[in-house]
């Protein structure tokens, strides 16, 4: 059994110096562990394995490295071949998540969302919370770009992540986009509460400025000038978001908020 690049005709011509056997697997695994994707790709070409599991594992590493090296089309094809070979739960989750990320980067929200749904089905996986977040983001992106996917699905996904994996590195992202989903659904009071809770919970988040800005606008919408001023004060003076609050603040309150 040779690597999937040969099976699906991706044009691999060079033979790996580690064509088969235990030494080949060890060499590729070592390169993978060291994060040396160029070497993984070089060694994996022509790789032969004695078991489906070994071939599926090396193929998944190979596809991941192809993606990291910018060869997304080939990477997606290899992940698809791995998934069609019906791997076990761990590899199915990993390959689905990785293929989903490739499709997400290509803005293929529907197919990416389907991959993330598969990956998030295994709750014990290390990819579980990542997959939950990106599945919800796919629904959000579809809805905000005019597709039929309801924002309610995105909202439910963000809330699911926050409930099931509150310590996830994606928790702040999910909390912010929960607020955006509520806002887009017309639930201004709930969105305001979500942003207000976000600020003290995630002070180091990349979305802090955006959350404070959205909170400022919502409070201005009900003429709460003191509340708007408090929210705007959270935005760093160097942030473009701080400047963007000035015109609406002057329009509603007669003076800048910060």
C-alpha positions as CSV (number, residue, x, y, z in Angstrom):
1,X,0.0,0.0,0.0
2,X,1.5,3.3,-1.1
3,X,0.8,6.8,0.1
4,X,-2.4,8.4,-1.1
5,X,-0.6,10.8,-3.4
6,X,0.1,7.8,-5.6
7,X,-3.4,6.3,-5.3
8,X,-5.1,9.5,-6.3
9,X,-2.7,10.5,-9.0
10,X,-1.2,13.7,-7.5
11,X,1.9,13.3,-9.7
12,X,4.4,12.0,-7.1
13,X,7.4,10.8,-9.0
14,X,10.4,10.6,-6.7
15,X,10.8,7.5,-4.5
16,X,11.3,8.1,-0.8
17,X,14.7,7.0,0.6
18,X,12.6,5.3,3.3
19,X,10.3,3.4,0.9
20,X,8.8,1.0,3.5
21,X,9.1,-0.7,6.8
22,X,9.6,0.3,10.4
23,X,12.5,2.7,9.7
24,X,10.3,4.7,7.3
25,X,7.6,5.1,9.9
26,X,10.1,6.1,12.6
27,X,11.8,8.6,10.3
28,X,8.5,10.2,9.3
29,X,7.1,10.2,12.8
30,X,10.3,11.9,14.0
31,X,10.1,14.6,11.4
32,X,6.4,15.1,12.3
33,X,7.2,15.4,16.0
34,X,9.9,18.0,15.2
35,X,7.5,20.0,13.1
36,X,9.7,19.5,10.0
37,X,6.9,19.5,7.3
38,X,9.3,19.7,4.4
39,X,11.0,16.5,5.5
40,X,7.7,14.8,6.2
41,X,6.6,15.5,2.6
42,X,9.9,14.3,1.2
43,X,10.0,11.1,3.2
44,X,6.4,10.3,2.7
45,X,6.4,10.2,-1.1
46,X,6.3,6.6,-2.1
47,X,5.8,5.4,1.5
48,X,4.5,1.9,1.9
49,X,2.8,0.6,5.0
50,X,1.9,-2.9,6.2
51,X,-1.4,-1.8,7.8
52,X,-4.2,0.5,6.9
53,X,-3.8,2.3,10.3
54,X,-0.2,3.1,9.6
55,X,-0.9,4.3,6.1
56,X,-3.9,6.4,7.3
57,X,-1.8,8.0,10.0
58,X,1.2,8.9,7.8
59,X,-1.2,10.1,5.1
60,X,-2.9,12.4,7.7
61,X,0.5,13.8,8.7
62,X,1.4,14.2,5.0
63,X,-1.8,16.1,4.2
64,X,-1.4,18.3,7.2
65,X,2.1,19.3,6.1
66,X,1.0,19.8,2.5
67,X,-1.5,22.3,3.8
68,X,1.1,24.1,6.0
69,X,3.3,24.3,2.9
70,X,0.6,26.0,0.9
71,X,-0.4,23.0,-1.2
72,X,-4.0,23.2,-0.1
73,X,-5.5,21.5,-3.1
74,X,-3.4,18.4,-2.7
75,X,-3.8,18.4,1.0
76,X,-7.6,18.4,0.7
77,X,-7.5,15.5,-1.8
78,X,-5.3,13.4,0.5
79,X,-7.6,14.1,3.5
80,X,-10.6,13.1,1.4
81,X,-8.8,9.8,0.5
82,X,-8.1,9.2,4.2
83,X,-11.7,9.7,5.1
84,X,-12.9,7.5,2.3
85,X,-10.8,4.7,3.7
86,X,-13.0,4.7,6.9
87,X,-10.3,5.4,9.5
88,X,-10.9,5.0,13.3
89,X,-12.5,7.8,15.4
90,X,-9.2,9.6,16.2
91,X,-8.0,9.9,12.7
92,X,-11.5,10.6,11.3
93,X,-11.7,13.5,13.7
94,X,-8.3,14.9,12.9
95,X,-8.7,14.5,9.1
96,X,-12.2,16.0,9.2
97,X,-11.0,19.0,11.2
98,X,-7.9,19.6,9.1
99,X,-9.9,19.4,5.9
100,X,-12.5,21.7,7.4
101,X,-9.8,24.3,8.1
102,X,-8.7,24.1,4.5
103,X,-12.2,24.6,3.3
104,X,-12.8,27.4,5.8
105,X,-9.8,29.2,4.4
106,X,-11.3,28.8,1.0
107,X,-14.6,30.3,2.3
108,X,-16.4,27.1,1.5
109,X,-18.6,27.6,4.6
110,X,-21.1,24.8,4.0
111,X,-18.6,22.0,3.3
112,X,-16.3,23.2,6.0
113,X,-19.2,23.3,8.5
114,X,-20.0,19.7,7.6
115,X,-16.4,18.6,8.3
116,X,-16.4,20.5,11.6
117,X,-19.7,18.8,12.6
118,X,-18.0,15.4,12.1
119,X,-14.9,16.5,14.1
120,X,-17.1,17.9,17.0
121,X,-19.0,14.6,17.3
122,X,-16.1,13.1,19.3
123,X,-16.3,14.9,22.5
124,X,-13.1,13.4,23.9
125,X,-11.0,14.6,21.0
126,X,-8.4,17.4,21.5
127,X,-10.0,19.0,18.5
128,X,-13.5,19.1,20.0
129,X,-13.7,22.7,21.1
130,X,-11.8,23.9,18.0
131,X,-14.3,22.1,15.8
132,X,-17.3,23.4,17.8
133,X,-16.1,27.0,17.3
134,X,-15.4,26.7,13.6
135,X,-18.7,24.9,13.0
136,X,-20.5,27.8,14.6
137,X,-18.4,30.3,12.6
138,X,-19.3,28.6,9.4
139,X,-23.0,29.1,10.2
140,X,-22.3,32.7,11.2
141,X,-20.4,33.4,8.0
142,X,-23.1,31.8,5.8
143,X,-25.8,33.9,7.5
144,X,-24.0,37.2,7.3
145,X,-23.2,36.7,3.6
146,X,-26.8,36.1,2.7
147,X,-27.0,32.4,2.8
148,X,-30.0,30.5,4.2
149,X,-28.2,29.2,7.3
150,X,-30.0,30.8,10.3
151,X,-28.0,32.8,12.8
152,X,-29.7,30.8,15.5
153,X,-27.5,27.8,14.5
154,X,-24.4,30.0,15.0
155,X,-25.7,31.3,18.3
156,X,-26.4,27.8,19.5
157,X,-22.9,26.7,18.5
158,X,-21.1,29.5,20.3
159,X,-23.2,29.0,23.4
160,X,-22.5,25.2,23.2
161,X,-18.7,25.9,23.2
162,X,-18.9,28.3,26.1
163,X,-20.9,25.8,28.1
164,X,-18.9,22.7,27.3
165,X,-15.4,24.1,27.0
166,X,-15.2,27.4,28.9
167,X,-11.4,27.2,29.1
168,X,-11.0,26.7,25.4
169,X,-8.6,29.1,23.6
170,X,-11.5,29.9,21.4
171,X,-13.8,30.9,24.3
172,X,-13.3,34.6,23.9
173,X,-13.9,34.4,20.1
174,X,-17.1,32.4,20.8
175,X,-18.2,34.9,23.5
176,X,-17.7,37.9,21.1
177,X,-19.5,36.3,18.2
178,X,-22.3,35.2,20.5
179,X,-22.9,38.9,21.1
180,X,-22.7,39.6,17.4
181,X,-25.2,36.9,16.7
182,X,-27.6,38.2,19.3
183,X,-27.2,41.7,17.8
184,X,-27.9,40.6,14.3
185,X,-30.9,38.7,15.5
186,X,-32.3,42.0,16.9
187,X,-31.9,41.0,20.5
188,X,-30.2,44.3,21.5
189,X,-30.7,43.9,25.3
190,X,-29.2,40.4,25.3
191,X,-26.3,41.5,23.0
192,X,-25.5,44.4,25.3
193,X,-25.4,42.1,28.3
194,X,-23.1,39.7,26.3
195,X,-20.7,42.5,25.5
196,X,-20.8,43.9,29.0
197,X,-19.9,40.4,30.4
198,X,-17.2,40.0,27.8
199,X,-15.1,43.0,28.8
200,X,-14.1,41.9,32.3
201,X,-14.0,38.2,31.3
202,X,-11.5,38.5,28.4
203,X,-9.4,41.7,29.0
204,X,-6.6,40.3,26.8
205,X,-8.8,39.2,23.9
206,X,-8.1,40.4,20.4
207,X,-11.8,41.2,20.2
208,X,-11.8,43.5,23.3
209,X,-11.8,46.7,21.2
210,X,-14.6,45.4,19.0
211,X,-16.7,44.3,21.9
212,X,-16.3,47.7,23.7
213,X,-17.2,49.5,20.5
214,X,-20.3,47.4,19.9
215,X,-21.3,48.0,23.5
216,X,-20.8,51.7,23.1
217,X,-23.1,51.8,20.1
218,X,-25.8,49.8,21.8
219,X,-25.8,52.1,24.8
220,X,-25.9,55.1,22.6
221,X,-28.9,53.5,20.9
222,X,-30.9,53.9,24.1
223,X,-29.3,57.3,24.9
224,X,-27.3,56.0,27.8
225,X,-24.4,58.5,27.6
226,X,-22.8,57.5,30.9
227,X,-22.9,53.8,30.0
228,X,-21.5,54.6,26.5
229,X,-18.7,56.6,28.0
230,X,-17.8,53.8,30.3
231,X,-17.7,51.3,27.5
232,X,-15.7,53.6,25.2
233,X,-13.1,54.2,28.0
234,X,-12.2,50.5,27.7
235,X,-10.9,51.0,24.2
236,X,-7.2,51.9,24.1
237,X,-6.5,55.5,22.9
238,X,-4.4,54.1,20.1
239,X,-7.2,51.9,18.7
240,X,-9.1,53.0,15.6
241,X,-12.3,51.9,17.4
242,X,-11.8,54.7,19.9
243,X,-11.9,57.3,17.1
244,X,-15.0,55.6,15.5
245,X,-17.0,56.2,18.7
246,X,-16.6,60.0,18.5
247,X,-19.1,60.9,15.8
248,X,-22.0,58.8,17.2
249,X,-21.2,60.0,20.8
250,X,-21.3,63.7,19.7
251,X,-24.5,63.1,17.8
252,X,-26.3,61.5,20.8
253,X,-24.6,63.0,23.8
254,X,-23.3,66.3,22.5
255,X,-19.7,65.4,23.4
256,X,-17.1,62.6,22.8
257,X,-17.4,59.5,24.9
258,X,-13.7,59.3,25.6
